[in-house]
Each structure stands twice: as structure tokens, then as C-alpha cells.
């Protein structure tokens, strides 16, 4: 019996339009999850279209493969991190492509499954790995890192002003074994005081990013994705917090410029040539109705660029 599917993909109509999905097109879903976006891509790309889906989470690959089995050879799911998108596409001769999608949110599959530790609403082991092949876990960081290292991670990756206070409390309360234990501790030292979001949200985000080396993986994946796009191919990225969005924005801006010399340089010496054209100068955001029906979409930002 398969796992229940309940993830609601973010900004579905906007994504299909952003990627300009056409019959016979070839697309890469770099963050497959439960296959919601891929399913829609395959519908719009029929007849003759193909989708290659990548995910570091083996459970996601299993769920998406079952869900999209009806599409046969038109869909291929590979268990790998999107930092290896180029090598994977070349291996399966899936180049050039008409579009690449990265949806950088944590999937419902990860948030709602026990034993992963992504959610602070249950007493799960502190893991937070996208792939069980990875060595470092959230427990390693929470219980092993020095107070100063913890504070830096929470401040820089979680953008939490209470980082020092939270890091100090964590070190004093070790060992911390579950996600709920960690969340309760953070709420004690950093009370809600009218906040809409749980006080542990930013710390959990920071630890998850550190465990999975997400920002470095994103930078690598963006570079590689552009090299896979054919002329006129589209790159679409949905981000959920300012660190990711800044990386995507700066990457597209750089790749859309013919010169990236420092400001004030009298003569261009960089020899940089633009590879992308900005399609969205400002990020698109979900509609009010989508946010009402899917609260997890509320912080989503979509940026789109086209290969030139």
C-alpha cells in the first residue's frame, strides 16, 4: 500500500507559465518531492514530452515514481542531490532541456513523516537529513558544536536575533534528543510575545540548511542548470527565505549582465557574456487565495530567467 499523498505544490499555474511548458518539451524537476509539479509538466508537455525528476530523498523518489507510473518512459526519477544535476542529465542523455525547476521548500513528505526531525510539532529524533547517506545530522550539530558555532549558524542561516541566547540554552541543556525537546527549549528562552510563527522556526531552518549544505548546493545547481538549457529554455526557482532568494537574484542578475567588473572600472576586463535574460525583474508571489488554501505557500517567491 502506497504512502498517502497530500502535498499541495506551490504556484502551479505560475510555474507552468514561467517554464512555458509545451508539447514535446523536455524538462528537469530538480526538487521532485511527491511529483506534483512533474505531474503537471507531463500533462502540459503531452504528447511527446519528458520529465527528469531529481531528489536527494529516496522516499520521495519512491512516492513520485508510483504516482507517475502511468506516464511510462516519459518520466524518470533519480535519487540524487540537485548539486549533481549536470552529471545526472548527461548520464541519462537528457540534454539540452526546455526548462529547469527548483522548488526549494521542504516537502510535506519530510515535514509530516515521523523520524526525520524536520518538524518541531512532534517528538522525533533530531535528524533533518534530506538523504540518509549524508554523514552529519541535526543531533550532531545541536549536541556537538561549540556555543559560538551554534550561534553563528542560527544567526547567519536562520537570521534570528536571539541566536546567542538560544545557543547558550542549547549548550546548557545537552543532550537534546528530539525535535520537540529542542523546540520547547527555544520557546522558553525566546517566548512568542505575539509572534505569528513559532520561535523555533528560524533555528530549525538554520540547522536544516547546515545539515544539508543547502546554500552551497543551490549555487552549484544554478550554475549547472544554465549549462543544460537550450536557447530559449527557462530556469524557474521558488525560494522561501531571504538567503535563498538573494542567491537566486544575484545569480540571475550576474548571468544577465555582459560586464561584471567592479563599479567604476573604466574599461571592461572581465570578458563576461550574458547567458540569461531576466523574465521576472521582481519575484512573483502566490495569490491570496492560494495562501488561504495552502499556508505553506505564504513566503514563496518565484524568479524566472531565459537562456540566450
Buried (B, 14 or more C-beta within 10 A) or exposed (E): EEBEBEBBBBBBEBBBBBBBBEEEBBBBBBBBBBBBBBBBBBEBBBEEBBBBBBBBBEBBBBBBBBBBEEBEEBBBBBBBBBBBBBEBBEEEEBBEBBBBBBBBBBBBBBBBBEEBBBBBEBBBBBBBBBBEEBEBBBBBBBBEBEBEEBBBBBBBBBBBEBBBBBBBBBBEBEEBBBBBBBBBBBBEBBEEEEEEEBBBBBBBBBBBBBBBBBBEBBBBBBBBBBBBBEEEBBBBBBBBBEBBBEBBBEBBBEBBBEEBBEEEEEEEEEEBEBBBBBBBEEBBBBEEEBBEEBEBBBBBBBBBBBBB
